[in-house]
Amino acid sequence: MTAAPESAPAPRLRRAVRALLLDGGDLVLLRRTRPGRAVYWTTPGGKIEPTDAGPEAALRRELDEELGATAGPVRQVFACAEQTPELHRLNVFYVCRLVTMDLSRRHGPEFDDPSKGRYDVDRFPCTPAGLAPVDLIPETLGAYLQMHAEDLPGLVPGAAPVSADAPPAPRGRPAPRR
């Protein structure tokens, strides 16, 4: 009789929610600066916790923690998976509009541990050209935005058209505190 082959432990599954957070014609992103890694950008969001009432509640909690922000109605628009031998990550993206943001209210474990690096807030025009130079993680998000960035404002529930008369916002720089 032969022994059964040892199998690797099953990878952990991490479900996360992420915001495609619009502020006027801009997409609000987090510039991540981590020791030993090239700078990259990502969307606000994170893991759905067992105490969250659901994905939308998790998204609103993450916006509060990472940006001190509140958002209007949300709509799911994209999902992608990332896999490593140890971890399978499922990211679900929701488009929404920024209502308020107060960076002095940011809190959470990522801000308590300096070894996790910096989480700086930047904004970029929500257009394929405006987002093209941004090194977005996950990479599939960058590909999605190249095809759909200009569609996002119209996908926000209850969306009002963005006024062409509004003054241009600063680009590729920290979002102003509200």
BALOBA-1460 file (C-alpha; in Angstrom, 3 decimals):
// residues 178
<rec num="1" residu="m" x="0.000" y="0.000" z="0.000"/>
<rec num="2" residu="t" x="1.390" y="3.420" z="-0.939"/>
<rec num="3" residu="a" x="1.025" y="6.513" z="1.155"/>
<rec num="4" residu="a" x="-1.191" y="9.298" z="-0.152"/>
<rec num="5" residu="p" x="0.835" y="12.178" z="-1.572"/>
<rec num="6" residu="e" x="1.093" y="15.202" z="0.666"/>
<rec num="7" residu="s" x="-0.931" y="18.086" z="-0.672"/>
<rec num="8" residu="a" x="-0.236" y="21.737" z="-0.167"/>
<rec num="9" residu="p" x="-2.605" y="23.560" z="2.163"/>
<rec num="10" residu="a" x="-5.547" y="25.135" z="0.372"/>
<rec num="11" residu="p" x="-5.024" y="28.812" z="-0.377"/>
<rec num="12" residu="r" x="-6.830" y="31.328" z="1.788"/>
<rec num="13" residu="l" x="-9.718" y="33.205" z="0.147"/>
<rec num="14" residu="r" x="-9.879" y="36.943" z="0.727"/>
<rec num="15" residu="r" x="-12.971" y="38.836" z="-0.438"/>
<rec num="16" residu="a" x="-12.449" y="42.563" z="-0.827"/>
<rec num="17" residu="v" x="-14.452" y="45.581" z="-1.895"/>
<rec num="18" residu="r" x="-12.890" y="48.547" z="-3.673"/>
<rec num="19" residu="a" x="-14.228" y="51.993" z="-4.583"/>
<rec num="20" residu="l" x="-13.942" y="53.670" z="-7.952"/>
<rec num="21" residu="l" x="-14.470" y="56.940" z="-6.102"/>
<rec num="22" residu="l" x="-15.294" y="59.897" z="-8.320"/>
<rec num="23" residu="d" x="-14.830" y="63.522" z="-7.308"/>
<rec num="24" residu="g" x="-16.079" y="65.642" z="-10.182"/>
<rec num="25" residu="g" x="-14.269" y="64.299" z="-13.235"/>
<rec num="26" residu="d" x="-11.448" y="62.782" z="-11.175"/>
<rec num="27" residu="l" x="-10.818" y="59.301" z="-9.826"/>
<rec num="28" residu="v" x="-9.495" y="59.301" z="-6.235"/>
<rec num="29" residu="l" x="-6.624" y="56.830" z="-5.798"/>
<rec num="30" residu="l" x="-4.203" y="55.838" z="-3.058"/>
<rec num="31" residu="r" x="-0.514" y="56.168" z="-3.902"/>
<rec num="32" residu="r" x="1.199" y="53.317" z="-2.078"/>
<rec num="33" residu="t" x="4.806" y="53.750" z="-1.098"/>
<rec num="34" residu="r" x="6.093" y="50.600" z="0.581"/>
<rec num="35" residu="p" x="9.625" y="49.688" z="1.640"/>
<rec num="36" residu="g" x="11.344" y="47.553" z="-0.994"/>
<rec num="37" residu="r" x="8.645" y="48.003" z="-3.639"/>
<rec num="38" residu="a" x="8.094" y="50.432" z="-6.517"/>
<rec num="39" residu="v" x="5.415" y="53.078" z="-5.981"/>
<rec num="40" residu="y" x="1.976" y="52.054" z="-7.246"/>
<rec num="41" residu="w" x="-1.617" y="53.254" z="-7.044"/>
<rec num="42" residu="t" x="-4.724" y="51.425" z="-5.934"/>
<rec num="43" residu="t" x="-8.323" y="52.179" z="-5.117"/>
<rec num="44" residu="p" x="-9.607" y="52.685" z="-1.585"/>
<rec num="45" residu="g" x="-11.083" y="49.544" z="-0.080"/>
<rec num="46" residu="g" x="-10.200" y="46.317" z="1.615"/>
<rec num="47" residu="k" x="-11.268" y="43.048" z="3.138"/>
<rec num="48" residu="i" x="-14.879" y="42.287" z="3.977"/>
<rec num="49" residu="e" x="-14.818" y="41.663" z="7.723"/>
<rec num="50" residu="p" x="-17.104" y="39.101" z="9.423"/>
<rec num="51" residu="t" x="-18.732" y="41.977" z="11.343"/>
<rec num="52" residu="d" x="-19.696" y="43.861" z="8.147"/>
<rec num="53" residu="a" x="-23.411" y="43.663" z="7.315"/>
<rec num="54" residu="g" x="-22.486" y="43.091" z="3.667"/>
<rec num="55" residu="p" x="-20.223" y="44.285" z="0.853"/>
<rec num="56" residu="e" x="-21.628" y="47.824" z="0.740"/>
<rec num="57" residu="a" x="-21.221" y="48.215" z="4.515"/>
<rec num="58" residu="a" x="-17.621" y="46.997" z="4.171"/>
<rec num="59" residu="l" x="-16.978" y="49.511" z="1.391"/>
<rec num="60" residu="r" x="-18.346" y="52.400" z="3.449"/>
<rec num="61" residu="r" x="-16.281" y="51.300" z="6.475"/>
<rec num="62" residu="e" x="-13.115" y="51.141" z="4.348"/>
<rec num="63" residu="l" x="-13.776" y="54.608" z="2.867"/>
<rec num="64" residu="d" x="-14.142" y="55.990" z="6.377"/>
<rec num="65" residu="e" x="-10.964" y="54.259" z="7.605"/>
<rec num="66" residu="e" x="-8.718" y="55.042" z="4.628"/>
<rec num="67" residu="l" x="-9.980" y="58.514" z="3.672"/>
<rec num="68" residu="g" x="-12.266" y="59.766" z="6.418"/>
<rec num="69" residu="a" x="-14.750" y="59.793" z="3.531"/>
<rec num="70" residu="t" x="-18.399" y="59.233" z="2.825"/>
<rec num="71" residu="a" x="-19.826" y="58.369" z="-0.566"/>
<rec num="72" residu="g" x="-23.213" y="58.539" z="-2.226"/>
<rec num="73" residu="p" x="-25.019" y="55.553" z="-3.752"/>
<rec num="74" residu="v" x="-22.830" y="52.731" z="-5.081"/>
<rec num="75" residu="r" x="-23.100" y="50.382" z="-8.058"/>
<rec num="76" residu="q" x="-21.046" y="47.238" z="-8.670"/>
<rec num="77" residu="v" x="-19.252" y="47.568" z="-12.016"/>
<rec num="78" residu="f" x="-16.276" y="45.190" z="-12.098"/>
<rec num="79" residu="a" x="-14.753" y="42.182" z="-10.364"/>
<rec num="80" residu="c" x="-11.411" y="40.455" z="-10.730"/>
<rec num="81" residu="a" x="-9.439" y="37.702" z="-9.060"/>
<rec num="82" residu="e" x="-5.773" y="37.595" z="-8.112"/>
<rec num="83" residu="q" x="-4.182" y="34.278" z="-7.228"/>
<rec num="84" residu="t" x="-1.003" y="33.167" z="-5.553"/>
<rec num="85" residu="p" x="-0.336" y="29.682" z="-4.158"/>
<rec num="86" residu="e" x="-1.129" y="31.003" z="-0.657"/>
<rec num="87" residu="l" x="-3.967" y="33.441" z="-1.366"/>
<rec num="88" residu="h" x="-6.914" y="33.821" z="-3.715"/>
<rec num="89" residu="r" x="-8.177" y="37.408" z="-3.647"/>
<rec num="90" residu="l" x="-11.545" y="38.375" z="-5.122"/>
<rec num="91" residu="n" x="-11.910" y="42.139" z="-5.600"/>
<rec num="92" residu="v" x="-15.327" y="43.629" z="-6.337"/>
<rec num="93" residu="f" x="-15.313" y="47.248" z="-7.520"/>
<rec num="94" residu="y" x="-18.121" y="49.738" z="-6.947"/>
<rec num="95" residu="v" x="-18.435" y="53.137" z="-8.590"/>
<rec num="96" residu="c" x="-19.608" y="55.990" z="-6.349"/>
<rec num="97" residu="r" x="-19.246" y="59.731" z="-5.852"/>
<rec num="98" residu="l" x="-17.328" y="61.335" z="-3.020"/>
<rec num="99" residu="v" x="-19.612" y="63.264" z="-0.651"/>
<rec num="100" residu="t" x="-17.153" y="64.262" z="2.092"/>
<rec num="101" residu="m" x="-13.506" y="63.604" z="2.880"/>
<rec num="102" residu="d" x="-11.517" y="64.593" z="5.952"/>
<rec num="103" residu="l" x="-8.063" y="63.014" z="5.913"/>
<rec num="104" residu="s" x="-7.561" y="63.911" z="9.591"/>
<rec num="105" residu="r" x="-10.198" y="61.222" z="10.380"/>
<rec num="106" residu="r" x="-8.206" y="58.376" z="8.785"/>
<rec num="107" residu="h" x="-7.732" y="55.393" z="11.088"/>
<rec num="108" residu="g" x="-7.040" y="51.692" z="11.055"/>
<rec num="109" residu="p" x="-4.173" y="49.241" z="11.366"/>
<rec num="110" residu="e" x="-2.536" y="50.381" z="8.118"/>
<rec num="111" residu="f" x="-1.952" y="53.806" z="9.663"/>
<rec num="112" residu="d" x="-0.637" y="52.441" z="12.978"/>
<rec num="113" residu="d" x="2.254" y="50.437" z="11.495"/>
<rec num="114" residu="p" x="4.945" y="52.486" z="9.682"/>
<rec num="115" residu="s" x="6.332" y="49.306" z="8.091"/>
<rec num="116" residu="k" x="3.177" y="49.175" z="5.926"/>
<rec num="117" residu="g" x="4.324" y="52.317" z="4.119"/>
<rec num="118" residu="r" x="2.430" y="55.404" z="3.037"/>
<rec num="119" residu="y" x="-1.141" y="55.831" z="1.803"/>
<rec num="120" residu="d" x="-1.167" y="59.183" z="0.015"/>
<rec num="121" residu="v" x="-4.328" y="60.408" z="-1.689"/>
<rec num="122" residu="d" x="-4.038" y="61.440" z="-5.345"/>
<rec num="123" residu="r" x="-6.584" y="62.237" z="-8.009"/>
<rec num="124" residu="f" x="-6.381" y="61.735" z="-11.748"/>
<rec num="125" residu="p" x="-8.735" y="62.591" z="-14.601"/>
<rec num="126" residu="c" x="-11.120" y="59.681" z="-15.022"/>
<rec num="127" residu="t" x="-10.228" y="59.213" z="-18.680"/>
<rec num="128" residu="p" x="-8.092" y="56.631" z="-20.450"/>
<rec num="129" residu="a" x="-5.432" y="59.279" z="-21.166"/>
<rec num="130" residu="g" x="-5.506" y="60.608" z="-17.591"/>
<rec num="131" residu="l" x="-5.055" y="57.129" z="-16.118"/>
<rec num="132" residu="a" x="-2.638" y="55.699" z="-18.716"/>
<rec num="133" residu="p" x="0.573" y="56.697" z="-16.860"/>
<rec num="134" residu="v" x="-0.699" y="55.384" z="-13.498"/>
<rec num="135" residu="d" x="0.744" y="52.040" z="-12.313"/>
<rec num="136" residu="l" x="-2.527" y="50.590" z="-11.005"/>
<rec num="137" residu="i" x="-2.798" y="47.456" z="-8.890"/>
<rec num="138" residu="p" x="-4.426" y="45.107" z="-9.676"/>
<rec num="139" residu="e" x="-3.287" y="45.258" z="-13.296"/>
<rec num="140" residu="t" x="-6.666" y="44.070" z="-14.553"/>
<rec num="141" residu="l" x="-8.179" y="47.248" z="-13.075"/>
<rec num="142" residu="g" x="-5.896" y="49.333" z="-15.286"/>
<rec num="143" residu="a" x="-7.089" y="47.405" z="-18.344"/>
<rec num="144" residu="y" x="-10.741" y="47.813" z="-17.293"/>
<rec num="145" residu="l" x="-10.314" y="51.567" z="-16.807"/>
<rec num="146" residu="q" x="-8.634" y="51.987" z="-20.193"/>
<rec num="147" residu="m" x="-11.844" y="50.624" z="-21.742"/>
<rec num="148" residu="h" x="-14.458" y="52.089" z="-19.355"/>
<rec num="149" residu="a" x="-13.142" y="55.134" z="-17.439"/>
<rec num="150" residu="e" x="-15.269" y="57.592" z="-19.378"/>
<rec num="151" residu="d" x="-18.383" y="55.456" z="-18.747"/>
<rec num="152" residu="l" x="-18.062" y="55.499" z="-14.952"/>
<rec num="153" residu="p" x="-19.722" y="58.889" z="-14.225"/>
<rec num="154" residu="g" x="-22.885" y="57.742" z="-16.000"/>
<rec num="155" residu="l" x="-22.941" y="54.492" z="-14.020"/>
<rec num="156" residu="v" x="-23.178" y="56.166" z="-10.610"/>
<rec num="157" residu="p" x="-26.728" y="55.636" z="-9.308"/>
<rec num="158" residu="g" x="-28.668" y="58.887" z="-9.615"/>
<rec num="159" residu="a" x="-25.790" y="60.398" z="-11.602"/>
<rec num="160" residu="a" x="-26.068" y="64.006" z="-12.607"/>
<rec num="161" residu="p" x="-23.947" y="65.087" z="-15.545"/>
<rec num="162" residu="v" x="-20.585" y="66.559" z="-14.613"/>
<rec num="163" residu="s" x="-20.640" y="70.264" z="-15.476"/>
<rec num="164" residu="a" x="-18.264" y="71.311" z="-18.226"/>
<rec num="165" residu="d" x="-18.230" y="74.775" z="-16.597"/>
<rec num="166" residu="a" x="-16.646" y="73.529" z="-13.370"/>
<rec num="167" residu="p" x="-13.085" y="74.751" z="-12.808"/>
<rec num="168" residu="p" x="-10.444" y="72.093" z="-13.426"/>
<rec num="169" residu="a" x="-9.259" y="70.225" z="-10.350"/>
<rec num="170" residu="p" x="-5.554" y="69.704" z="-9.634"/>
<rec num="171" residu="r" x="-4.340" y="66.532" z="-11.336"/>
<rec num="172" residu="g" x="-2.027" y="63.858" z="-10.006"/>
<rec num="173" residu="r" x="-1.685" y="65.629" z="-6.669"/>
<rec num="174" residu="p" x="-3.179" y="65.016" z="-3.254"/>
<rec num="175" residu="a" x="-6.914" y="65.582" z="-3.095"/>
<rec num="176" residu="p" x="-7.828" y="68.647" z="-1.062"/>
<rec num="177" residu="r" x="-9.287" y="68.149" z="2.379"/>
<rec num="178" residu="r" x="-13.005" y="68.734" z="2.598"/>
